[in-house]
């Protein structure tokens, strides 16, 4: 177990800590949840950087990293959908989670065909992820700091738009393979 993999596992451990903080720590709990999510977002970048820089990329890390990302984002979005209880929060959350399911399945299928590189992470996906992380941090914290609410919602809708755009880019890249007869 190397340092990048420990950071990834740490991100998975942060999921229940974030949820517990959000619901049970009373005043300040939502801010703690936002801080834990922010820490997870930083470790997401940092574990990849360290794995490349220290030449410590592993199959375990390649598998766990996207799983950890999707799990913590889905958990945070579920908490936010429940907290806001409005279609204005539910719709972008559904778009984000739905896209992750579609693209994960597409990548797995393309890998079976030996064409995984055609659906590799693009710059749109990286910008989408950054905006998504910022929006979730703001929205978690907005429960105790309402001045962050609208900026978080605007960032979430920006992330949802980039989510759709990146999904179209990935599907377009995979379309020739999707058209092939089996």
C-alpha positions in Angstrom: 0.0 0.0 0.0 1.7 3.2 -1.2 0.9 6.8 -0.2 -1.4 7.5 -3.3 -3.4 4.4 -2.5 -3.6 5.4 1.2 -5.0 8.8 0.2 -7.6 7.1 -2.0 -8.7 4.7 0.7 -8.7 7.8 3.1 -11.2 9.4 0.7 -13.5 6.4 1.0 -13.2 6.5 4.8 -14.2 10.2 4.7 -17.6 9.4 3.2 -19.3 8.1 6.4 -17.4 10.8 8.4 -18.8 13.5 6.1 -22.4 12.1 6.4 -22.1 11.8 10.2 -20.7 15.3 10.5 -23.5 16.7 8.4 -26.3 15.1 10.4 -25.1 14.7 13.9 -22.5 17.3 14.8 -25.2 20.0 15.3 -24.0 23.6 14.8 -20.9 23.5 12.7 -21.6 19.9 11.5 -22.4 21.0 8.0 -19.3 23.1 7.8 -17.3 20.1 9.0 -18.9 18.0 6.2 -18.0 20.7 3.7 -14.4 20.7 5.0 -14.2 16.9 4.8 -15.5 17.0 1.2 -13.0 19.7 0.4 -10.2 17.6 1.9 -11.4 14.6 -0.2 -11.3 16.8 -3.3 -7.7 17.9 -2.6 -6.6 14.3 -2.0 -8.3 13.3 -5.3 -5.9 15.6 -7.1 -2.9 14.9 -4.8 -3.1 11.1 -5.0 -2.9 11.2 -8.8 -0.1 13.7 -8.7 1.9 11.6 -6.3 1.3 8.4 -8.2 2.6 9.9 -11.4 5.4 11.9 -9.7 6.7 9.1 -7.6 6.0 6.5 -10.3 3.7 4.7 -7.9 0.7 4.0 -10.1 -0.9 0.7 -9.4 -3.8 -1.4 -10.7 -5.5 -1.0 -7.3 -5.1 2.8 -7.4 -6.4 2.9 -11.0 -9.5 1.0 -9.9 -10.1 2.6 -6.5 -9.5 6.3 -7.5 -12.6 6.7 -9.8 -14.7 4.5 -7.4 -13.8 6.8 -4.4 -14.6 9.9 -6.5 -18.0 8.6 -7.6 -18.9 7.3 -4.1 -18.2 10.6 -2.2 -19.8 12.7 -4.9 -22.9 10.5 -4.9 -23.1 10.5 -1.1 -22.8 14.3 -1.0 -25.4 14.8 -3.7 -27.8 12.5 -1.9 -27.4 14.5 1.3 -28.0 17.7 -0.6 -31.0 16.4 -2.5 -32.5 15.4 0.9 -31.6 18.7 2.5 -33.0 20.9 -0.3 -35.9 18.7 -1.2 -36.5 20.5 -4.4 -36.4 19.6 -8.1 -33.9 22.4 -8.6 -31.4 20.4 -6.6 -32.6 16.9 -7.7 -32.4 17.5 -11.5 -28.7 18.5 -11.7 -27.8 15.7 -9.1 -29.6 13.2 -11.3 -27.7 14.4 -14.3 -24.4 14.1 -12.6 -25.0 10.7 -11.1 -26.6 9.4 -14.3 -23.7 10.6 -16.4 -21.3 8.8 -14.1 -23.1 5.5 -14.5 -23.3 5.9 -18.3 -19.7 6.9 -18.8 -18.4 4.2 -16.3 -20.4 1.5 -18.3 -19.1 3.0 -21.6 -15.5 2.9 -20.4 -15.8 -0.7 -19.2 -17.4 -1.7 -22.5 -14.8 0.1 -24.6 -12.0 -1.5 -22.5 -13.5 -4.9 -23.4 -13.1 -3.9 -27.1 -9.5 -2.7 -26.5 -10.6 0.9 -27.2 -10.5 2.5 -23.8 -8.2 5.3 -25.0 -11.0 6.7 -27.1 -13.0 7.5 -23.9 -10.1 8.7 -21.8 -10.7 11.7 -19.5 -10.8 15.0 -21.4 -10.2 18.5 -20.3 -14.0 19.1 -20.2 -14.2 16.2 -17.7 -11.5 17.8 -15.6 -13.2 21.2 -15.6 -16.6 19.5 -14.8 -15.1 17.7 -11.9 -13.5 20.9 -10.5 -16.7 22.8 -10.8 -18.7 19.9 -9.3 -16.4 19.7 -6.3 -16.6 23.5 -5.7 -20.4 23.4 -6.0 -20.8 20.6 -3.5 -18.4 22.3 -1.0 -20.4 25.5 -1.3 -23.8 23.8 -1.0 -22.8 21.7 2.0 -21.5 24.8 3.8 -24.5 26.9 2.7 -26.7 25.0 5.1 -24.9 27.0 7.8 -23.7 29.9 5.7 -26.6 30.9 3.5 -24.6 33.5 1.5 -23.0 30.5 -0.3 -26.3 29.1 -1.4 -26.8 30.8 -4.8 -23.1 30.5 -5.8 -23.2 26.8 -5.0 -26.4 26.3 -7.0 -25.0 28.3 -10.0 -21.8 26.2 -9.8 -23.9 23.0 -9.6 -25.8 23.9 -12.7 -22.6 24.8 -14.5 -21.2 21.4 -13.5 -24.4 19.7 -14.8 -24.1 21.5 -18.1 -20.4 20.4 -18.4 -21.5 16.9 -17.3 -23.9 16.7 -20.3 -21.3 18.2 -22.6 -18.6 15.8 -21.6 -21.0 12.9 -21.9 -21.8 13.9 -25.5 -18.1 14.2 -26.2 -17.5 10.7 -24.8 -20.5 9.1 -26.6 -19.4 10.8 -29.9 -15.9 9.4 -29.5 -17.4 5.9 -28.9 -20.1 6.1 -31.5 -18.2 4.2 -34.2 -17.7 1.3 -31.9 -21.3 1.5 -30.7 -22.4 1.1 -34.4 -20.4 -2.0 -35.0 -22.2 -5.3 -35.3 -21.5 -8.0 -32.7 
